[in-house]
Amino acid sequence: RRLTDNYVLRRASAVVALSNPERKFLIHKAISPERICVIPNGIDISVFTRQDLRSQPVDVYRLLFVGQLQTFKGLDFLLESIPQVRAAYPTVLLRLIYQTAPLIDYYRARCAALQIQDIVEFSGASTAPELARSYSAADIVISPSLGECLSTVVLEAMCCGAPVIATDVGGIREQLDDNTGVIVPPRDAHALAKAICTLLADPSRRR
């Protein structure tokens, strides 16, 4: 893929980047800046819109991960954070929604090893309307990714009014700042746990 990507990129008349960090990455790969155009992901807000689905009063805290079950999505670190979160919030639940799951057996085993298999739900794929409902019902949407050009999940979650915690990778800072979400270092389960617990303790900030 390294060979084919470079071959195609250097011969393309124009290259679309999803964010400015991706643009800088492409320039670093010797793509002429004038051939690169930044066009961010778009979201269909007729589908991804806020719905009032959160239970009142809160009896269960619902965390949501949406993404492929692959290592670069950082799910390992999110799972490692959950025991610490559970110690503070015993009724917490983590739901995983994914289109592809090549490592599902591995992640089920990780949950068992961490003794959180009873509070982690492997939900599989969702349609766009189902996904919008899941975002709207979540207390926090978490993107622990190790690399993103521009996260569609973050955009979809924000369109649905969900509080977002994301790792400081790629174009995340073009989507979130300290006033619109929580940004944590990648590969840091403790930072994720601290951010989750801090947000769960502050309903007004989540709103």
N, C-alpha and C positions, 0 to 999 in steps of 0.2 A: 504493500500500500504506500510506503514511503516513496518508492520509485514512481508509481503511477500518479500519486497526488502531485508530486513535483513536476512531472512531465506535463500533466494537464494544466496546472496553475500557470506555468511559464509560457504556455502557448495560447491561453485564453485571451480574448479581446478585452474582457472585463471580468472582475472577480467581486462577488458580493460578500461582505463581512457583516456579521450580525451585531457587532459592537466595536467600539474603538480599540479595546484590548486585542480583539481578533485582528483588526486592521494592522496594529503594530506587529503582531505575530507574523502576519503575511509579509509585511515589509522586511522583517528580519529574515524571512525565507527568500529574499531577493525578488519580490514582486514589486514592480514599479508603483509608487503611491498613486499616480494619476490613473492607474487601471483599477483601483480598488474603490468601491462605493459601499458605504455603510447603510444598510437597510435593516432595521430591527425587526424581530418577529412581530407579527400582528395577532391579535386575539379577537375572536368573534364575541362581542359583548352582548349580542342577542341571546347567546347561550350561556356564557360565563358572566353571570350577574348575581348580585347578592340576594339570597333567600333567607328568610327568618326561620331557621331550623334549629338553632341552639336551644337546648333545654333550659328552662328556668323553674326552680333554682337548679344550679349545677350539682348533679350527684355523681357524674363521671366526667373525667377530663379526657377529651378525645384529641390525640395527636395523629397527624396524617403525614405519610411519606408517599410521594408519587414519583415513580421513575423505574428504570430498568433494574432488575436484580443482578447488577454487575458491580465489580469492585470499584470502578471509577465514580460511581454514584455515592460512595462514602457511607453506605448503609451499615457497615461494620461498626463505625464510630457512633452512629445513632443508637444501635442496639446496645453497645457498651455503656451508653449514658443512661439507659432506662432503669437499671437497678437503683442508681442514685436518685433518680426522679421518683421511682416507686416508693422509696423509703420516706420521702417527704409527702407524696400524694398517692396513697395506697389504691385509690380508685382509678388511676390513670390507665388508659388503653392506647395502644399504638396500632393503627391500621396501615397496611401496605397495599398500594394499588400499582399494578405494573402490567405492561403489555408483553414484555419478554422476561423469561425467568430461567436463564441457563444455570444459575447457581442456587436455585430454590432449595435443594437438599442441603447444601452447605449452610444456608441461612436458617433453615429450620433447626439444624444441629447447633448452630451458634445460640439460638434462642434457648434451646434445651440446656446448653452448657451454662448460660447466664441465668437459668431458672426464671425465664420470663415468657415461656411458651404459652402460658395461660392468659397473657395480656397482649399478645401480638397476634393480629389477625392478618392472614395472607389472603387478600381479597381477589387477586387476579385483575383482569381487565375490566374497564368500565367504558360505557358510551360517554360522549361529551356531556349530555344532560345529566347522567348519573354522576359524572365527575364533578360537575358544577354543584350538585347537591352535597357531595362529600366535602368539598371545600367549604361550603356555607355552614355545614354542621360541625366543622372542626374547630376546636379551641385554639390550636396552633398548627400551621403547616410548616414542615421542616425540610429544608433542602441541604443535606450534609455533603453535597457533591465535592469531589476533588478537582473538578474542572468543568467549566461551562462557558460557552461563547456568550450566550444570553439565554437565561432560563425561561422557558415557556411555562414551567410549573409555577415559578414565582409570579409571573404576570397573570396567569389564570387565577391563582389564589387571591391576589390583590383585587382583581376584578370582582371576585366573590366576597370581598370584605373580610378575608381571613388574615389574622396576624401571621407574619412570616419570620422564621429564623433561617438564615442562609449562611453558608460559608463564604469567606472572602476570596473568591476565585473569579477569573474571567471578567464578564461584564456585570457582575452582581451590583457593584457600586453605581452603575448607570440605572439600576432599578430600585435600589434601596439606599436609605441613609439612616442616621440615628433617630430621625423623626418618623420614619415610615416602616421600620422593621428593625430586626436585630441581626447584626453581622458578627460572626465568630470566626476564629481561625480554622482552617481545614485540619483534618486529622487530630482533632482534640475533643475526645469524649467528655472530659471534665467541663470544658467550656460550653459544650452543648447542653449538658445537664444543668449547669448553672443558669444558662439563658432560659431554658425551659421552665425551671423552677421559679425564676424571677418573674417571668411573664404570667405563669399560672397564679402567682400571688398578687397580681395587679390587674384586676378586671378592667379598670378604667384605661390603663395603658393598652391593653389588648383592643379595646374598642377604638 
